[in-house]
Amino acid sequence: MNSIIQNIQQEMRRGTLVLAVLTQMDEPQYGYSLIQALSRQGIDVEQNTLYPLMRRIEKQGLLESVWQIEGNRPRRYYKISELGIKVRAELIKEWNNLRSSMTNLIGGV
């Protein structure tokens, strides 16, 4: 039973991770700083999950990136694009609709 619950929880988290990332990208962030920001909000994500996700949503046009050198190491900074802002707004609407529906289904628990 625990493995079933863990699998379903993982699927639920995976489904909300894009929205969680987009909410944190108004200011440029590199991967590790984003991991920390999400963690402070109770969303723990591993590097091997986050970096491919960020590359994928950049290819979709939701993020933009630039390389910057800090000290002697380059870092890729990501920021939400204009399209990403529009998509995020629609995803937030959908999230709120789902939350309301689930609250009704669960009975306000």
C-alpha positions as a Python dict, from the first residue, in 0.01 Angstrom:
ca = {
    (1, 'M'): (0, 0, 0),
    (2, 'N'): (280, 247, 81),
    (3, 'S'): (436, 205, -263),
    (4, 'I'): (99, 273, -428),
    (5, 'I'): (58, 592, -225),
    (6, 'Q'): (414, 701, -300),
    (7, 'N'): (367, 644, -673),
    (8, 'I'): (45, 845, -681),
    (9, 'Q'): (201, 1124, -474),
    (10, 'Q'): (493, 1136, -716),
    (11, 'E'): (255, 1162, -1013),
    (12, 'M'): (66, 1445, -844),
    (13, 'R'): (386, 1635, -770),
    (14, 'R'): (519, 1582, -1122),
    (15, 'G'): (199, 1726, -1263),
    (16, 'T'): (233, 2050, -1066),
    (17, 'L'): (607, 2105, -1099),
    (18, 'V'): (590, 2314, -1418),
    (19, 'L'): (351, 2558, -1250),
    (20, 'A'): (566, 2565, -937),
    (21, 'V'): (875, 2651, -1146),
    (22, 'L'): (694, 2920, -1345),
    (23, 'T'): (581, 3091, -1024),
    (24, 'Q'): (944, 3138, -920),
    (25, 'M'): (1089, 3273, -1243),
    (26, 'D'): (1001, 3643, -1246),
    (27, 'E'): (1361, 3714, -1148),
    (28, 'P'): (1648, 3527, -1318),
    (29, 'Q'): (1751, 3211, -1137),
    (30, 'Y'): (1997, 2933, -1197),
    (31, 'G'): (1907, 2575, -1122),
    (32, 'Y'): (2044, 2544, -770),
    (33, 'S'): (1889, 2874, -657),
    (34, 'L'): (1556, 2753, -792),
    (35, 'I'): (1590, 2424, -604),
    (36, 'Q'): (1646, 2624, -285),
    (37, 'A'): (1353, 2859, -354),
    (38, 'L'): (1117, 2568, -416),
    (39, 'S'): (1246, 2385, -109),
    (40, 'R'): (1173, 2689, 111),
    (41, 'Q'): (813, 2661, -9),
    (42, 'G'): (792, 2289, 74),
    (43, 'I'): (859, 2153, -275),
    (44, 'D'): (1167, 1934, -277),
    (45, 'V'): (1297, 1856, -625),
    (46, 'E'): (1617, 1687, -732),
    (47, 'Q'): (1861, 1830, -983),
    (48, 'N'): (1814, 1537, -1220),
    (49, 'T'): (1443, 1622, -1232),
    (50, 'L'): (1467, 2000, -1245),
    (51, 'Y'): (1734, 2059, -1510),
    (52, 'P'): (1568, 1850, -1785),
    (53, 'L'): (1235, 2012, -1697),
    (54, 'M'): (1381, 2361, -1730),
    (55, 'R'): (1538, 2276, -2067),
    (56, 'R'): (1207, 2131, -2187),
    (57, 'I'): (999, 2431, -2089),
    (58, 'E'): (1262, 2661, -2238),
    (59, 'K'): (1222, 2474, -2569),
    (60, 'Q'): (847, 2532, -2537),
    (61, 'G'): (920, 2904, -2514),
    (62, 'L'): (809, 2946, -2153),
    (63, 'L'): (1156, 3033, -2022),
    (64, 'E'): (1451, 3226, -2161),
    (65, 'S'): (1810, 3167, -2053),
    (66, 'V'): (2145, 3340, -2058),
    (67, 'W'): (2490, 3225, -1951),
    (68, 'Q'): (2667, 3440, -1693),
    (69, 'I'): (3009, 3390, -1543),
    (70, 'E'): (3030, 3429, -1167),
    (71, 'G'): (3378, 3399, -1032),
    (72, 'N'): (3530, 3146, -1265),
    (73, 'R'): (3226, 2929, -1331),
    (74, 'P'): (2951, 2986, -1585),
    (75, 'R'): (2590, 2959, -1476),
    (76, 'R'): (2283, 2939, -1689),
    (77, 'Y'): (2016, 3178, -1564),
    (78, 'Y'): (1654, 3125, -1656),
    (79, 'K'): (1369, 3376, -1652),
    (80, 'I'): (1005, 3348, -1752),
    (81, 'S'): (926, 3467, -2105),
    (82, 'E'): (625, 3670, -2219),
    (83, 'L'): (464, 3346, -2338),
    (84, 'G'): (548, 3187, -2004),
    (85, 'I'): (368, 3467, -1820),
    (86, 'K'): (53, 3406, -2028),
    (87, 'V'): (73, 3028, -1987),
    (88, 'R'): (133, 3065, -1612),
    (89, 'A'): (-182, 3278, -1578),
    (90, 'E'): (-387, 3011, -1754),
    (91, 'L'): (-231, 2733, -1545),
    (92, 'I'): (-313, 2926, -1226),
    (93, 'K'): (-677, 2954, -1339),
    (94, 'E'): (-685, 2580, -1405),
    (95, 'W'): (-519, 2510, -1069),
    (96, 'N'): (-781, 2719, -889),
    (97, 'N'): (-1063, 2542, -1074),
    (98, 'L'): (-918, 2200, -988),
    (99, 'R'): (-864, 2298, -627),
    (100, 'S'): (-1224, 2414, -598),
    (101, 'S'): (-1355, 2097, -760),
    (102, 'M'): (-1140, 1873, -541),
    (103, 'T'): (-1249, 2061, -228),
    (104, 'N'): (-1609, 1996, -327),
    (105, 'L'): (-1539, 1628, -401),
    (106, 'I'): (-1351, 1574, -77),
    (107, 'G'): (-1609, 1761, 124),
    (108, 'G'): (-1404, 2060, 234),
    (109, 'V'): (-1152, 1848, 423),
}
